[in-house]
Amino acid sequence: MIRSLYNTGMGMLVLQKQQETVSNNLANVETPSYKSRELLMEAAFSETVVNHAQGRRNVLGSLNLGTRVGGLHTDLDQGVLTATGSSLDVALQGTGFFQIQTPDGQVLSRNGRFHLSENGVLVDEGNNPVLAIDGTGDLVPVPVESPEGLSIGADGALTGSDGAAYRLSLVDVTDPGELVSLDDGYFGTGIGNLEPAAGTVVRQGFYERSNVDVTDGLIRLMNNTAMMGANGRVLTTLDETLSRAVNEIGKL
């Protein structure tokens, strides 16, 4: 009976985390380039029960605790590209990422809703410089004084306000499993996991919407709510049965 309490309780904890994940997806449905996340569950999780009475270690067996959270999967599928007509909106058609310079180092992003900083540099929504490759092959911020007349080619080529030629740094990852989701829609990975995004096309005047499936998310929310209710009733029944076994049967 104690094992049943553990199994049901662990199941409710997993459902709670799943509810939080789905709710977070729905809350970001209008966030540009947001990638939907899905909770991964592991079954047959067990712990070894050991008795240390009288100074000896006696293995009593295993206690199956049902399910637990196994990780978080990020769906990297491309969202719908929406036209805005703005020269500072840039979408990526393909699997590539922009490289962004943050105070904590270089990160990856799919969000191409750019603007100009007070210093005349192309930055993202977090006011972090968008990196490009200059004529010497170095990664540098792009100087842009005005969005008027700004033209970005399908390969990311553009001319800065200093008259020099630049190309947006577009990279892909060789192993998506090593991609780490960070705050504010950024991604991180090791430098050895990066390669040029050869098949990615730059679409100026567009931005990428989130890839969240609202209908699927709402169905998941309703299913999780129903399952939480069912598990709650099971937990109540187990608690009442255990209480009777302790307080009533123990009196006999």
N, C-alpha and C positions, 0 to 999 in steps of 0.2 A: 504493500500500500504506500509506503514511503517512496518507493521507486516511482509509482504512478504520480505522486505529487511532484517529484522532480521532473519527470517527463512532461507533464502538463505545464508546469511553471516555465521550463525552458522553452517549450513551444510558444507560450505567450510572449516571452521576451523576444523571440525571433520575429513573431508577428508584429510586435511593437516597432522593431527596427525596420521591418519591411514597410509598415505604414508611414514611418518617418521618411523613408527613401522615396516612396511614391508621392507623398505630399510635397517633398522638395522638388521633384520633377515637375509637378503641376504648377508649383509656385514660380518656376523658371520658364514657363512655356513661352513667354514673350521676351526672354533674355536672348539677345543675338548669339548664335552659334552654340548655345548651351547643348551639352551632350547628356542624354538620358542615362541614368544609372539604375542598375538592378542588383538587388541583394542576392548573394549566393549563400546557399544553406548546405550544411554537411549533416549527414545522418549517421546513426549508429555510433554516436560519441559516447564513450564510456570512461569511467575512472576506476582504478583499482582500489578496492577497500582493504585496508590493512589494520589488524588489531595489534597494538603495542602493549597489551596487558602483561604484567609481570616481567617487563623488560625484554620480552621476546617479540620478534616481528613475525606475525602470522598473516599470510595472505588469505583473506576470506573469499575473494572472488572479485568480479567486476560489477559496477553499478552503471547501467545504461541510462544516460541522461537525455535521450531523445535526439533533438536537433540543436544546432548552434549556428551562429553566423560564420560562414566560411570565407567571406570577402565581399568586395564590391566590384561589379563589372561595369565598365563605361562603354556605352554604345557609340562608336566613332562614325557611324553612318552619317553621310552628309544631309544637312537640313535643306529645306526649300530655299532657293535663291530669289530674293525679292528686289525688284527694281526701285531705286529711289531717285536716280538722276544726279545725285551728288557726286562730285569728282573725288570727294574724300571717303566715300564708301567703297570698300573693296572686298569682294567675295572670292573664295577659292573654290574652283570646281575641280574636285579630285581629293586626294587623301593628304595633301601637304599641310604645313603649318607656317605661320609667320614666326619670325624670331623677334622677341621683345626684350629690351634691356630694362630690368627692374633694379632697385637698390640692392636686392639679394642675389642678383646674377641674371643670366640669360634664361628665359623661359619660352615656351611655345604657346601659340594661341591661334584660334580660328576666327576670332572676332575682328573683323576688318572695318568697324565703324570708327574711322580715324578722325582726328581734328588737328589743328595747329596749336602749338604751345605759344606762350608769350615770347619765347626766344626764336620763333619761326622754325620749329622742328616738327616733323610729322610724329604724332603720338597717338596711343590708343585711348580707350575710355578711362583707363587708370592713370592717364598722363605719363605713361612710360614710353620712351622713344622706340619707334619701329626701326629695326635694323635693316640695312641694305649693304650691298657689296659695291665698293667704289672701284675706281680704275686700277688700283693697286692690289685689289683682292681682299682688302680689309673690311671688317664688319663695322659700320659706322651709322650714326643717325642721319636722317635725310633732311637737309635744309630746304624748307618750302615756305616762302613768304606769303603766298596767296593761293587759294584754291582755284582762282581764275586761270584758265588755260592749262591746268595741271592734267597731263595725259600719262596714263600708266598702261603699258603694253600688256599683251597676253602673257608675256614671260616675266612681267614685273619691272620692265625697263622704264625709267623715267629720268627727266632732267631736273636737277636741283636748282634752287634759286641762285646758286653760285655758278651756274652754267656747266657744271660737271655732270657726267653720266653716272647714273646709279642703277642698280637692279635689286628689287626687294629680295631679301634672303628668304627663300622658300625651301623648307627641308621636310623630309619624310622620316619615319622611324622604321628601322629594319625589323624590330620585334615590338609590336604593340603591347605585348604583355609586360614590358618594362616601363611603359608610360605611366607616370604617376599624376593623378588629378590633384591640382593645387587650388588655392582660393582664387576667387574672381575669374574663374573660367580658364585659368592657365594650366599648362601641363609641364612636367619636368621629366628629364631622362638623362642618361649618361651621354657624353659626347661621342662615344663609340657606337651609339645606337642611332646616330643621325646620318642621313645621306641626302643628296640633292633631290628635290621633288620634281623629277623629270616629267611626270605625267600630269602635273597640276597646272591648270589654266587660271590666270587672273582675270576677273570680271569687274571692271571699274563701273561704278554707278549701281552696284548691287550690294546687298548684304545677306548673310546666311541666317536664316531663322533657326530656332531650336528644332531638334529632331524628336521632341516629346510627342507621343501619341496620346492625346487627351482622352479619347474614348477608352483606350486600354487602361489608362491610369485611373479613370473613374470606376471602371469595372473592378480593378484590383482593390481600390479603396473599399468598395461595397463588400467584396468577398472577404477581405481581411477583417472588416468590422463584424461580419457574420461569424467568422471563425473565432475571433476574440470572444464573442459572446458565448459561443458553444464551449470553448475551453474554460471560460469563467464558470459556467454552470457545472462542468465536470469537476473543476477544482473545488467548488462549494460542496458538491456531493461527496467527494473524497474526504474533505475536511470534516463533514458531519459524520461520516462513517467511522473515521478515525477517532473522533471525539466519543462516539458511543462505545467503541472498542475499549477505550481507556477508562471511561467513567462509569459504564454500565456493566459490561462483561467482566471488568476487573473486580466488581463487587461480589460476583458469584463465588 
